[in-house]
């Protein structure tokens, strides 16, 4: 009876293999033997089909997000550096450091030059230069255009006029406006102080004013001795000045003699049809810096010409016996 039971068991195993598991026959297939051999073979078949076991799960162990061994997971905005590290806050290359080796990003120029870490706190960074500023005279490319202190000017002035200062080498250069100069005798204002030729020796000569009580004549001469001579008394020494020489803008000042023996003075080189006694010097017929008007009036009763730099005296004279002949010159 025992021999018959053993045969029944062996037949059951053989029938099970053929019915559901697709066991192979021949070498490598399931062979009839002890139950221990059958159990090992059945266990092997179960492991091959179990997706949750650790031993055969290649994707489960190395397929996490950002895993450099499989390339699976979410896309990275910053790829691995030469050490295999990703900018993600994880020690991808297992060297004990996180996000190392990404270096810095640099962009912009001049004052806009900016450097930022390529990876910061596990987040890839962008380099964005700041907005350009306005160029100023400081040796810096403030407007970030690659040039320094370019085209910078500011207005300036001197006593002689307007000009500009230009920036060079982070400093403002000198003012290019006309600069005051030392005065020379030329009827021009070199030092731009509103006066002409002041302090220049032998540039002008003084005219003295005398009066003759006998004839009622006013007499003018550059010779002080003559001013005191021949019945004349000096009213004003150095009454006004005229130029010794001719300069642009000036005209001759002539001393004239009338048939009556009295004198008068004019810018006419023909002495207005009378006798020319001589050229006394030079005056201006237009107002110049520092000049004063010379008024002329005429007394028809005695033939006297009155020349004065005083508007009040002129008005008093013309309110009386003298006829107004206006401004005939500008003197100093």
C-alpha positions as CSV (number, residue, x, y, z in Angstrom):
1,X,0.0,0.0,0.0
2,X,2.8,2.5,0.8
3,X,4.4,2.1,-2.6
4,X,1.0,3.0,-4.2
5,X,0.7,6.3,-2.2
6,X,4.1,7.5,-3.3
7,X,3.3,7.0,-6.9
8,X,0.1,9.0,-6.5
9,X,2.0,12.0,-5.1
10,X,4.5,12.1,-7.9
11,X,1.7,12.0,-10.4
12,X,0.0,15.0,-8.8
13,X,3.2,17.2,-9.2
14,X,3.7,16.2,-12.8
15,X,0.1,17.0,-13.6
16,X,0.3,20.4,-11.8
17,X,3.3,21.5,-13.9
18,X,1.7,20.7,-17.1
19,X,-1.6,22.4,-16.2
20,X,-0.7,26.0,-15.1
21,X,3.0,27.0,-14.7
22,X,4.5,26.1,-18.1
23,X,7.4,24.1,-16.6
24,X,9.9,22.9,-19.1
25,X,10.8,19.2,-19.5
26,X,14.2,17.9,-20.0
27,X,17.4,19.5,-18.7
28,X,16.6,22.7,-16.7
29,X,13.0,21.7,-16.3
30,X,11.2,20.5,-13.2
31,X,12.3,17.0,-12.4
32,X,10.6,14.5,-10.2
33,X,12.3,14.2,-6.9
34,X,12.1,15.3,-3.2
35,X,9.6,17.9,-2.1
36,X,12.5,20.2,-1.2
37,X,13.7,20.4,-4.8
38,X,10.2,21.3,-6.0
39,X,9.8,24.0,-3.3
40,X,13.1,25.8,-4.3
41,X,12.0,25.8,-7.9
42,X,8.6,27.2,-7.1
43,X,10.2,29.9,-4.9
44,X,12.4,31.0,-7.8
45,X,9.3,31.4,-10.0
46,X,7.6,33.6,-7.4
47,X,10.7,36.0,-7.1
48,X,10.8,36.6,-10.8
49,X,7.2,37.9,-10.9
50,X,7.3,40.1,-7.7
51,X,7.7,43.8,-8.7
52,X,7.9,44.9,-5.1
53,X,10.9,42.9,-4.0
54,X,14.2,44.8,-3.4
55,X,16.6,42.3,-4.9
56,X,15.5,42.7,-8.5
57,X,14.2,46.4,-8.4
58,X,16.7,48.4,-10.5
59,X,14.2,51.2,-11.3
60,X,12.9,51.5,-7.8
61,X,16.3,52.1,-6.2
62,X,18.0,54.4,-8.8
63,X,15.1,56.0,-10.5
64,X,14.4,58.8,-7.9
65,X,13.9,62.5,-9.2
66,X,17.2,64.0,-10.4
67,X,19.1,60.7,-10.1
68,X,22.2,61.0,-12.3
69,X,22.5,57.2,-12.6
70,X,19.3,56.8,-14.6
71,X,18.5,60.3,-16.0
72,X,14.9,59.9,-14.9
73,X,12.8,62.3,-12.9
74,X,11.9,66.0,-13.4
75,X,14.1,68.1,-15.8
76,X,16.8,70.3,-14.2
77,X,17.3,74.0,-15.1
78,X,21.0,73.7,-14.3
79,X,22.7,70.6,-15.5
80,X,25.4,68.7,-13.6
81,X,28.7,70.4,-13.1
82,X,31.9,68.4,-13.9
83,X,31.7,66.7,-10.5
84,X,28.2,65.4,-11.3
85,X,26.5,67.8,-8.8
86,X,23.2,69.3,-9.6
87,X,21.8,72.7,-8.3
88,X,19.1,71.2,-6.2
89,X,20.1,71.3,-2.5
90,X,21.2,67.6,-2.6
91,X,24.6,66.0,-2.3
92,X,24.2,64.3,-5.7
93,X,27.8,63.1,-5.9
94,X,27.9,61.9,-2.3
95,X,31.1,63.8,-1.5
96,X,29.7,65.4,1.7
97,X,29.1,68.8,0.1
98,X,25.9,70.2,-1.5
99,X,25.7,72.2,-4.8
100,X,29.5,72.7,-4.9
101,X,31.5,73.7,-7.9
102,X,29.0,75.9,-9.9
103,X,31.0,79.1,-9.5
104,X,29.7,82.6,-10.3
105,X,27.8,84.3,-13.1
106,X,29.0,87.8,-14.3
107,X,27.1,90.2,-16.5
108,X,27.0,93.9,-17.4
109,X,29.8,96.4,-17.6
110,X,30.9,99.6,-15.9
111,X,28.8,100.5,-12.8
112,X,26.4,97.8,-14.0
113,X,29.0,95.0,-13.6
114,X,27.3,92.3,-11.5
115,X,28.5,88.9,-10.2
116,X,26.1,86.4,-8.5
117,X,26.6,82.7,-7.5
118,X,25.3,80.3,-10.2
119,X,23.6,78.2,-7.5
120,X,22.2,79.6,-4.3
121,X,20.2,77.6,-1.8
122,X,19.5,74.8,-4.3
123,X,18.1,77.3,-6.8
124,X,19.8,78.1,-10.1
125,X,20.4,81.9,-10.3
126,X,20.2,84.4,-13.2
127,X,22.6,87.3,-13.6
128,X,20.7,90.5,-14.3
129,X,22.7,93.8,-14.3
130,X,21.1,96.8,-12.6
131,X,19.6,99.7,-14.5
132,X,22.2,102.1,-15.9
133,X,22.6,105.4,-14.2
134,X,23.5,108.9,-15.4
135,X,27.1,109.6,-16.3
136,X,29.0,111.9,-13.9
137,X,32.5,113.1,-13.6
138,X,33.9,110.4,-11.3
139,X,36.0,108.0,-13.5
140,X,33.2,105.4,-13.5
141,X,31.1,104.2,-16.4
142,X,27.9,105.2,-14.7
143,X,25.7,104.7,-17.8
144,X,27.2,101.3,-18.5
145,X,28.0,102.0,-22.2
146,X,31.6,101.0,-22.1
147,X,33.0,104.6,-21.9
148,X,33.9,106.7,-18.9
149,X,33.1,110.3,-18.2
150,X,32.3,110.9,-21.9
151,X,30.7,114.1,-23.3
152,X,30.4,115.7,-19.8
153,X,30.4,119.5,-19.8
154,X,29.1,122.1,-17.4
155,X,28.7,125.9,-17.9
156,X,31.2,128.3,-16.3
157,X,32.0,131.9,-16.6
158,X,34.8,134.5,-16.0
159,X,34.6,138.3,-15.8
160,X,35.2,138.2,-19.5
161,X,32.4,135.9,-20.6
162,X,30.8,132.5,-20.7
163,X,32.2,129.0,-21.4
164,X,32.3,125.4,-20.4
165,X,34.3,123.0,-18.2
166,X,34.9,119.5,-19.6
167,X,35.4,116.4,-17.6
168,X,38.6,114.4,-18.1
169,X,40.2,111.8,-15.9
170,X,37.5,112.1,-13.2
171,X,38.1,115.8,-12.8
172,X,36.6,119.0,-14.3
173,X,39.0,120.8,-16.5
174,X,39.6,124.6,-16.6
175,X,36.9,127.0,-17.9
176,X,37.3,127.8,-21.6
177,X,35.6,131.2,-21.2
178,X,37.8,134.2,-22.1
179,X,40.2,134.8,-19.2
180,X,41.1,138.3,-17.9
181,X,44.4,139.6,-19.2
182,X,46.7,142.4,-18.3
183,X,45.7,145.8,-19.6
184,X,47.5,147.2,-22.6
185,X,46.8,150.6,-24.2
186,X,44.4,149.8,-27.0
187,X,41.0,151.2,-25.9
188,X,39.9,147.6,-24.9
189,X,39.1,146.1,-21.5
190,X,41.5,143.2,-21.2
191,X,40.9,142.5,-17.5
192,X,37.1,142.8,-18.0
193,X,36.5,145.1,-15.0
194,X,34.4,147.6,-16.8
195,X,37.3,150.1,-17.4
196,X,39.7,150.7,-20.2
197,X,43.5,150.8,-20.0
198,X,43.6,151.8,-16.3
199,X,47.1,151.9,-14.9
200,X,48.8,151.8,-18.3
201,X,51.5,154.5,-18.4
202,X,51.5,157.2,-21.1
203,X,48.2,155.8,-22.6
204,X,46.1,159.0,-22.0
205,X,46.8,162.6,-21.5
206,X,44.8,165.0,-19.3
207,X,43.0,168.1,-20.5
208,X,42.9,171.2,-18.2
209,X,40.1,173.8,-18.3
210,X,40.7,177.5,-17.9
211,X,38.6,180.6,-18.1
212,X,39.3,184.2,-19.3
213,X,37.2,186.8,-17.4
214,X,38.3,189.4,-20.0
215,X,36.8,187.6,-23.0
216,X,34.4,185.1,-21.3
217,X,36.1,182.3,-23.1
218,X,36.6,178.7,-21.8
219,X,39.9,177.4,-22.9
220,X,41.1,173.7,-23.0
221,X,44.7,172.5,-23.3
222,X,46.9,169.5,-22.4
223,X,49.6,171.9,-21.4
224,X,49.2,173.1,-17.8
225,X,51.6,176.0,-18.4
226,X,49.5,177.2,-21.3
227,X,46.3,176.8,-19.1
228,X,47.7,179.3,-16.7
229,X,49.1,181.7,-19.3
230,X,48.0,184.8,-21.0
231,X,45.0,185.9,-19.0
232,X,43.6,182.4,-18.4
233,X,42.9,181.1,-14.9
234,X,42.8,177.4,-14.3
235,X,39.3,176.1,-13.4
236,X,40.1,172.4,-13.3
237,X,43.4,170.6,-13.6
238,X,43.1,167.2,-15.3
239,X,39.5,167.9,-16.1
240,X,39.2,164.9,-18.5
241,X,41.5,162.5,-20.2
242,X,41.9,161.7,-23.9
243,X,44.0,159.0,-25.6
244,X,47.5,159.9,-26.8
245,X,47.4,157.5,-29.7
246,X,44.9,156.2,-32.2
247,X,43.1,152.9,-31.5
248,X,40.2,151.1,-33.0
249,X,36.9,152.9,-32.2
250,X,38.6,156.3,-31.5
251,X,38.7,159.4,-33.5
252,X,40.8,162.6,-33.5
253,X,40.1,165.5,-31.2
254,X,41.1,168.8,-32.8
255,X,41.7,172.2,-31.4
256,X,40.4,175.0,-33.7
257,X,40.7,178.8,-33.9
258,X,37.9,181.0,-35.0
259,X,38.4,184.4,-36.7
260,X,37.4,186.1,-33.4
261,X,40.5,184.6,-31.8
262,X,38.4,182.2,-29.6
263,X,38.9,178.5,-29.5
264,X,36.6,175.5,-29.8
265,X,37.1,171.7,-30.1
266,X,35.7,169.1,-32.5
267,X,36.1,165.6,-34.0
268,X,36.1,167.3,-37.5
269,X,39.5,167.2,-39.0
270,X,38.7,170.4,-40.9
271,X,37.6,172.2,-37.7
272,X,34.2,172.7,-39.2
273,X,35.6,175.2,-41.7
274,X,37.8,177.1,-39.2
275,X,41.5,177.0,-38.7
276,X,43.0,173.8,-37.4
277,X,45.4,174.5,-34.6
278,X,46.3,170.9,-34.0
279,X,45.4,167.4,-33.0
280,X,45.1,167.2,-29.2
281,X,44.5,163.4,-29.0
282,X,41.8,160.9,-29.5
283,X,38.3,160.4,-28.2
284,X,35.3,158.1,-28.8
285,X,32.1,159.1,-30.5
286,X,30.3,156.1,-28.8
287,X,30.1,155.2,-25.1
288,X,32.9,152.9,-24.0
289,X,33.6,151.3,-20.6
290,X,34.5,153.9,-18.1
291,X,33.9,156.8,-20.4
292,X,31.8,159.9,-19.7
293,X,30.0,162.1,-22.1
294,X,31.4,165.5,-23.0
295,X,28.6,168.1,-23.6
296,X,29.1,171.2,-25.8
297,X,27.1,174.4,-25.8
298,X,27.5,177.8,-27.6
299,X,27.1,181.3,-26.4
300,X,26.2,183.5,-29.3
301,X,26.6,186.7,-27.4
302,X,30.4,186.3,-27.0
303,X,31.3,183.3,-29.2
304,X,32.3,181.1,-26.3
305,X,32.0,177.3,-26.5
306,X,31.5,175.5,-23.2
307,X,32.6,171.9,-22.9
308,X,31.7,170.1,-19.7
309,X,31.4,166.6,-18.3
310,X,28.7,167.7,-15.9
311,X,25.2,167.3,-17.0
312,X,24.0,169.7,-14.3
313,X,26.4,172.4,-15.5
314,X,25.4,171.8,-19.1
315,X,21.7,172.1,-18.2
316,X,22.3,175.3,-16.3
317,X,24.2,176.8,-19.2
318,X,21.6,175.9,-21.8
319,X,18.9,177.3,-19.5
320,X,20.7,180.6,-19.9
321,X,22.7,182.2,-22.7
322,X,24.1,178.9,-24.2
323,X,22.6,176.9,-27.0
324,X,22.7,173.1,-26.5
325,X,24.9,171.4,-29.1
326,X,24.6,167.9,-27.5
327,X,27.2,165.3,-26.7
328,X,30.2,165.7,-29.0
329,X,32.5,163.0,-27.6
330,X,33.1,160.5,-24.9
331,X,36.2,161.0,-22.7
332,X,37.7,159.6,-19.5
